[in-house]
Amino acid sequence: MEKATHALVIGGTGMLQHVCHSLVNDYSYVSVVGRSTIRHQQLKYANPSPDKINSIIVDYHDSSLFREKLQSAFLAYGAPDLVISWIHGTAPQALHTLFNEIQKLAIETKWKLFHVQSSSRYFAKENTPVPDNCQYRRVYLGFILNGRSSRWLTDPEISGGVLHAIKSDQQQTIVGTIDPWDQRPR
Ligand SMILES: NC(=O)c1ccc[n+]([C@@H]2O[C@H](COP(=O)([O-])OP(=O)(O)OC[C@H]3O[C@@H](n4cnc5c(N)ncnc54)[C@H](OP(=O)(O)O)[C@@H]3O)[C@@H](O)[C@H]2O)c1
């Protein structure tokens, strides 16, 4: 019997919904983090295989509850092979909580993290320390430039860009553009 695979999408009930639906085709289980029960239900029942979606209803600012919920999900479905993370900058500790919980179960098994970040973070050139067995990929969300006008990305463009990043597996992906920065939408 093939080993069950597990993907985790933090912030998956919003603009990354399409990413969750697509991952259901490739992974045995997809766990999704978000606070709103209604948004979770909408995501789950929009999918032809709702049983493959595990809703993790939690605020990632609450580190101890977030840790508990991750532990339960990993106990049920195994440590994730793939994580897509869209975490607002107000919860800098959330990724560390995730790393600790994965390390408890999978200290040697390789897993992949797609860290989705806003365009403003591009210029910070951050170094994100990750565990040795984590293959880190950064995805910046840029904007669309149309001649002299510009606009932010739509949800389908964001999900499509993240799925492309997963498929192409580059160290860094920019969805849309970040250049020229002074022509970004205001
Ligand atoms: N460069 C760009 O063009 C760009 C970049 C970023 C965003 N945007 C646009 O801006 C819109 C709004 O952005 P958004 O960040 O609100 O994205 P979103 O994807 O619509 O929502 C954020 C996701 O994270 C979850 N979430 C938020 N806070 C959370 C918390 N404290 N704990 C757990 N889960 C949490 C949300 O669910 P809950 O609210 O239920 O918790 C949801 O799943 C998006 O629709 C997108 O199109 C554009």
The ligand as a Gaussian input file, in Angstrom:
#p B3LYP/6-31G(d) Opt

LIG

0 1
 N        0.335000      41.291000      -4.288000
 C       -0.976000      41.157000      -4.305000
 O       -1.596000      41.424000      -5.334000
 C       -1.707000      40.693000      -3.080000
 C       -1.000000      40.253000      -1.964000
 C       -1.741000      39.843000      -0.850000
 C       -3.125000      39.889000      -0.871000
 N       -3.754000      40.316000      -1.983000
 C       -5.233000      40.377000      -2.057000
 O       -5.741000      40.874000      -0.845000
 C       -6.857000      40.103000      -0.464000
 C       -6.890000      39.957000       1.036000
 O       -5.673000      39.390000       1.505000
 P       -5.626000      38.438000       2.773000
 O       -4.295000      38.328000       3.353000
 O       -6.753000      38.776000       3.697000
 O       -5.819000      37.055000       2.093000
 P       -6.905000      35.935000       2.142000
 O       -6.238000      34.770000       1.565000
 O       -8.177000      36.359000       1.577000
 O       -7.116000      35.638000       3.711000
 C       -6.113000      35.184000       4.527000
 C       -6.193000      33.663000       4.797000
 O       -5.517000      33.435000       6.026000
 C       -6.485000      33.100000       7.027000
 N       -6.117000      33.867000       8.204000
 C       -6.027000      35.214000       8.305000
 N       -5.669000      35.549000       9.544000
 C       -5.536000      34.377000      10.241000
 C       -5.202000      34.074000      11.563000
 N       -4.943000      35.027000      12.451000
 N       -5.160000      32.782000      11.950000
 C       -5.435000      31.786000      11.054000
 N       -5.752000      32.025000       9.770000
 C       -5.818000      33.307000       9.380000
 C       -7.828000      33.527000       6.449000
 O       -8.907000      32.843000       7.024000
 P       -9.706000      33.505000       8.278000
 O       -9.873000      34.952000       7.980000
 O      -10.980000      32.740000       8.362000
 O       -8.831000      33.261000       9.456000
 C       -7.620000      33.150000       5.010000
 O       -7.634000      31.763000       4.840000
 C       -6.748000      38.757000      -1.164000
 O       -8.008000      38.330000      -1.591000
 C       -5.776000      38.991000      -2.306000
 O       -6.431000      38.932000      -3.556000
 C       -3.088000      40.725000      -3.095000

